[in-house]
Amino acid sequence: MSIAKNLNKIKNSIPENVCLVAVSKTKPTSAIKEAYDAGQKVFGENKIQEMAAKYEELPKDIEWHMIGHLQSNKVKYMAHFVHLIHGVDRFKTLNEINKQAIKNNRIINCLLQVKIAREETKFGLSFNEVQDLLSSEEIKKLENINIVGLMGMASFTEDESIIRTEFKILKKYFDILKEHNSININLSKLSMGMSGDYKIAIEEGSTMIRVGSAIFGTRNYK
Ligand SMILES: *Cc1c(COP(=O)(O)O)cnc(C)c1O
C-alpha cells in the first residue's frame, strides 16, 4: 500500500482527540513529502541532526517531534524549531532545553519519559523519580520549558496482556501526577503506542501515538 493509503487507514481508525505522530526516522524527505501531501503535518524523528536537516528541506508548517533519547549537547541544533520533545528523562536535559529555549526566545514543550517496560534497554524515569522531579524547587525556575505530559514504551513482546498492563500503569501515573500542574507543568498529553501496539494504547488512554513502519514500511538501518 502507498504511504497515503496507510496514513488514511490509520487516521480513519483512531479517535479525533488522538494525535498521530508519523515517525519518519531513516526515511527520505520524498517519503515525508508524500505523507505531507496526503495531509499529515506532524512528524517524529529520533536523531536531532537528521531531524534538523529534514526541517531545513521541508515545508515550514510541519510540527517536528523529537522522540529519541537525547544528548544534551545536541539540543541546540533543534531548539529553534522543535515542537515537542518526547524523551526527556533527567533534570540535566530539561535544564539544557530551558537554556536553549531562552536563547531562542521560545517556550519548548517536553514530555517526561517513564520506564514501564521490563527490558533493561528502555530509558526512562520511575514513578518516584518523576514525582520528585515535578515537585522539586529547581524545576520551577525553568521558565522556558513546559512539561505537557508523559511518554512511555511498552515491552517488545507478543503478549498483549503485558503491553496492556504497562499502558494501564502509565495512564494511572499520568492521572496521579496531574496534581503537580503549575505554571510550567501542564500534564495533558500521554504519548504511548507504536505501529504494533497503538490500538491497545488508545484503549488504555493514549492521546498521542508514534507510528512509523505501519505508515512508511519497514526501516532499513544499513
Ligand atoms: C521508532 C520509534 C517509534 C515508531 O516505531 P514503529 O514500530 O515503526 O511504529 C515510536 N516511538 C519511538 C520512541 C521510536 O523510536
The ligand as an SDF file (V2000), in Angstrom:
LIG
                    3D

 15 15  0  0  0  0  0  0  0  0999 V2000
   10.8880    4.2240   16.0100 C   0  0  0  0  0  0  0  0  0  0  0  0
   10.0380    4.6520   17.1150 C   0  0  0  0  0  0  0  0  0  0  0  0
    8.6390    4.5800   17.0160 C   0  0  0  0  0  0  0  0  0  0  0  0
    7.9010    4.0310   15.8100 C   0  0  0  0  0  0  0  0  0  0  0  0
    8.0750    2.6560   15.7080 O   0  0  0  0  0  0  0  0  0  0  0  0
    7.1820    1.7640   14.6890 P   0  0  0  0  0  0  0  0  0  0  0  0
    7.1910    0.4310   15.3120 O   0  0  0  0  0  0  0  0  0  0  0  0
    7.8860    1.8100   13.3940 O   0  0  0  0  0  0  0  0  0  0  0  0
    5.8420    2.3730   14.6350 O   0  0  0  0  0  0  0  0  0  0  0  0
    7.8950    5.0540   18.0840 C   0  0  0  0  0  0  0  0  0  0  0  0
    8.4720    5.5380   19.1910 N   0  0  0  0  0  0  0  0  0  0  0  0
    9.8110    5.6170   19.3290 C   0  0  0  0  0  0  0  0  0  0  0  0
   10.3810    6.1790   20.5710 C   0  0  0  0  0  0  0  0  0  0  0  0
   10.6350    5.1690   18.2990 C   0  0  0  0  0  0  0  0  0  0  0  0
   11.9630    5.2370   18.4390 O   0  0  0  0  0  0  0  0  0  0  0  0
  1  2  1  0
  2  3  1  0
  2 14  2  0
  3  4  1  0
  3 10  2  0
  4  5  1  0
  5  6  1  0
  6  7  2  0
  6  8  1  0
  6  9  1  0
 10 11  1  0
 11 12  2  0
 12 13  1  0
 12 14  1  0
 14 15  1  0
M  END
$$$$
